[in-house]
Amino acid sequence: MGAGMKNTFDGIEPLVHKSQISVPYHWWAGETASRFFVELRDTTKIMGTRCDGCGKTFVPPRKTCPVCFTENTEWVECGPFGTVTSFTVVRKQQEALHHKVPVIFALVLLDGADTSLLHRLDEVSPEDVKIGMKVEASFNETRDANMTAIAYFKPAS
Amino acid sequence: MERAAIIGTGMTKIESAKHTETFADMAWEAVNKALDDAGMTIDDVDNVVTTSNDFWDGRTISCMAVGDASGASHKNVSCVEGDGTFGAFYGLSRALSGSYGTTLVTAHSKGSESISSLITNASFDPIYDRWLGMDMISASAMQANAYMERTGTTSEQLAMVSVKNHGNAVKNPLSQLPMSISVEDVLGSEMISDPLHKLDCSPVSDACCAIIIANESRVPAYSGHPVWIKGAAFCSDAYFLGDRDISRAKALTEAAKKAFSMAGITNPSKEIQVAEIYDAFTYQELMWLEEMGLCESGTAGSMLEKGEFDIEGRLPVNPSGGLLGGHPVIAAGLIRIVEIVKQLRKEAGEYQVDAKRGLAHGVNGLCGQSHCVWVLDSEG
């Protein structure tokens, strides 16, 4: 309140206007993610894109290299094995979560890739997860053409 | 760079939920305080930059909701989506452009009105990442683990940041969470996402902040006590977390280098005398200090243990209590600038430190994707 206005509103009951924002939305995945998702669904291959300039392989694949500002033209199969570059174990049930805690999120650097993939770990006790541990992708038996085709990553066999 | 100064500041108290005030009400309070502080009327303001975020505000073109209360009607008003330091950078550019002599910059948000986990989940890429259900806390926890693994920084050292900043907040009447707590209290508080306990995380907050920037030619026209902008720079890193080494903050290192160079600073750890850093989580204060070059990599934790970052220490860090004392998203970085202005004007009351030159820092994006660094000086 500005100076001198306070008294005018003394004793007024502070009301709340309740509402919610719910707007259906769809994002066209684009050619690059579409190719990636179709491969996950149909062949369980994890495909990255490689930059001609710096030779970096991006997983998940991007159409352009942010370092060189050029188009990535080559497709490269990566994984399914990889290394945990960081992780967290979520202990408190937050609204955005789709699973019951504890939930383990991890960045996984797949063999053959230069960037880490964000995903979930399972079939491992939270206490046993370490940076540097070897993991592998576990695919869902019935797969949609999206990131959920990979169910989670688990300790490498 | 041509010279410009901050000649007025104003902010609301930071609170967990401002039940009696709308966004516009908060802006009205902060803007009028800043005008009074500068010795100006709204007619002396040449242009306005508001800073807000549509998801946090629950409306599109969220800047329009505060324009009227910011005196933007019939003026050139523009808006920035992101932290307030980035809005201030745009405001500074305008004040230096030759087209506007003075810029009013505001930044606001009310975390109390929505659900932080869902809002910050929406900052993840909708095609590749959002479905996982991560949010700002789980992403930051992942960064904390990477930083601790690389540097050997301990959970006890993280906890000491919380103890220091909540303790400093006791001296700041505008802070939300003044608390006298111990390291054991922090380590014993609920584990939210390893390694971050509840008391390692900043609170959900409501507030608005405003500053007035003037170019040198306009500074003498008003009674506001000027604090001079010696350096200001920002830098951004890759969007996807997996593209970055999240144990480091390359964008911050670059932004700080540029800001120090503009200010003619060659030895930042000696020449910066007070810092207000974006400590949304305890580990961030230590990591940002190292990555901006205010101490060697991996040494912030042990320097903290020695009391070097205390109010009475060699380099006081977040004497106001920082974001751990209150974290209104968007406004938080602008508040860091205001806190440094208070210090350099000797108006910081019980948390006053002895400093002529200070640094303010803001962050935008997950795990510090973008950083904005300001170097301010009490003398021109």
Interface residues (C-beta under 8 A of the other chain):
Chain A: M1 G2 A3 F9 I12 P14 V16 S19 I21 W27 A29 G30 A33 F58 V59 P60 R62 P66 T85 S86 F87 T88 V89 V90 R91 K92 Q94 E95 A96 L97 H98 H99 V103 F105 A106 L107 L109 T115 S116 L117 L118 H119 R120 P126 I131 N146 M147 T148
Chain B: H19 T20 E21 D25 W28 E29 N32 G58 I115 S117 L118 T120 N121 P126 I127 Y128 D129 W131 L132 G133 M134 D135 I137 S138 A141 M142 Q143 A144 N145 A146 E149 E190 M191 I192 S193 D194 P195 A238 F240 L241 G242 D243 I246 S247
